[in-house]
Amino acid sequence: MRQGGDIAGLRVKLGAIGVPRYVGAGRLLRHRADRVLGVRPDLDAVAADLDLLDGAMAVEAWWWTGDVAAELGVPAWLDRAAQRAERLAANAGPHGDGLRRALAARMRGWEVPVRLVAGR
């Protein structure tokens, strides 16, 4: 298998569909895969792709943002993930507290990798 071939092909297919949800997810998957392959991420490009999440995948935007923050070592994006989750929780009625608990658990899991990657 060619390195990155499957993800690149997926990204092209998702882009051809033109659905922002899939385009944004595809781009973020590419950034994450590139990092694993040793390619230094363009953090401005990643930030722009994270911007797409609010309109395209608002329910999952906080989770994606936190995962990307942890993998790429960007502490400010953890704040962004928390803000997104809080905005969602504020509109979730009786489910808001459950979302806040889920966020707290995920934050504990994200904070250590962010510090490790950012401290390189």
ZIJO-V812795 format. One record per residue. N is the residue number from 0. PHI is phi in whole degrees, 0 to 359 (none if undefined). PSI is psi in degrees with one decimal (none if undefined). OMEGA is omega in degrees with one decimal (999 if undefined). Layout:
n = <N,N>
phi = <PHI,PHI>
psi = <PSI,PSI>
omega = <OMEGA,OMEGA>
This chain:
n = <0,1,2,3,4,5,6,7,8,9,10,11,12,13,14,15,16,17,18,19,20,21,22,23,24,25,26,27,28,29,30,31,32,33,34,35,36,37,38,39,40,41,42,43,44,45,46,47,48,49,50,51,52,53,54,55,56,57,58,59,60,61,62,63,64,65,66,67,68,69,70,71,72,73,74,75,76,77,78,79,80,81,82,83,84,85,86,87,88,89,90,91,92,93,94,95,96,97,98,99,100,101,102,103,104,105,106,107,108,109,110,111,112,113,114,115,116,117,118,119>
phi = <none,290,296,76,299,294,290,298,296,298,299,297,297,294,297,293,294,80,274,308,302,281,297,298,297,298,296,293,297,295,300,292,294,302,301,298,277,91,273,293,286,274,297,293,294,297,300,296,289,296,300,293,296,305,276,264,213,304,292,262,303,297,292,301,298,294,298,294,301,295,288,260,73,242,303,299,286,293,300,297,298,296,297,296,294,295,298,294,297,297,255,261,57,293,269,301,294,296,294,296,293,297,298,300,294,294,300,300,285,275,297,296,299,299,296,295,291,294,277,304>
psi = <134.6,141.0,127.9,-5.8,-44.4,-42.1,-40.9,-43.1,-40.7,-43.5,-41.4,-44.9,-43.4,-38.9,-36.7,-33.3,-37.2,11.8,117.5,-35.9,-45.5,-34.1,-48.0,-46.2,-41.7,-42.8,-43.1,-37.6,-37.4,-44.3,-42.1,-41.3,-42.2,-43.2,-44.1,-34.6,1.7,9.1,125.3,127.3,147.0,99.8,-29.2,-40.5,-40.8,-44.4,-40.7,-38.7,-33.2,-32.9,-31.0,-23.4,-38.5,-45.1,-26.1,-31.8,55.3,-36.3,-38.6,-2.7,-41.0,-41.8,-47.1,-44.4,-43.4,-41.6,-44.8,-40.9,-45.0,-42.4,-35.0,-6.7,46.0,98.6,-36.4,-29.4,-22.3,-40.7,-41.6,-41.0,-43.3,-40.9,-42.3,-43.1,-40.6,-40.7,-41.6,-44.4,-37.7,-24.7,9.0,7.7,-131.4,-11.6,-5.8,-42.3,-36.3,-39.6,-39.5,-38.0,-40.7,-41.0,-45.1,-41.5,-43.8,-38.8,-40.9,-37.4,-28.1,-31.4,-41.2,-50.7,-35.7,-45.9,-40.5,-47.7,-43.1,-27.5,0.7,none>
omega = <175.8,177.0,176.6,-176.7,-178.8,-179.4,179.9,178.4,178.0,-179.3,178.4,179.7,-180.0,177.4,-179.9,178.2,176.3,178.8,-175.4,179.4,-177.3,177.6,179.7,179.3,179.3,178.8,179.9,176.1,178.8,178.0,-178.6,178.5,178.3,179.7,179.5,-179.8,176.9,177.9,179.7,-178.0,170.9,-173.3,176.3,178.0,177.7,179.5,178.4,178.8,173.9,177.5,-179.5,-173.5,-175.4,-179.2,-172.3,-176.5,-172.1,-177.4,-177.5,-173.1,-178.6,-177.1,177.6,-178.0,178.6,177.7,179.8,177.9,-179.1,-177.3,-176.1,175.0,-179.0,-177.3,-178.5,180.0,172.8,175.6,179.5,177.9,180.0,178.4,179.0,-179.9,179.8,177.7,178.1,-179.1,-179.8,-179.4,-174.5,178.4,-176.5,-179.8,-177.9,-178.9,176.7,177.9,178.5,177.2,178.0,178.2,-179.1,178.8,179.6,179.9,177.9,179.1,-178.4,-171.1,-179.2,178.6,178.6,-179.8,-179.4,-178.1,-178.0,-176.9,179.8,999>
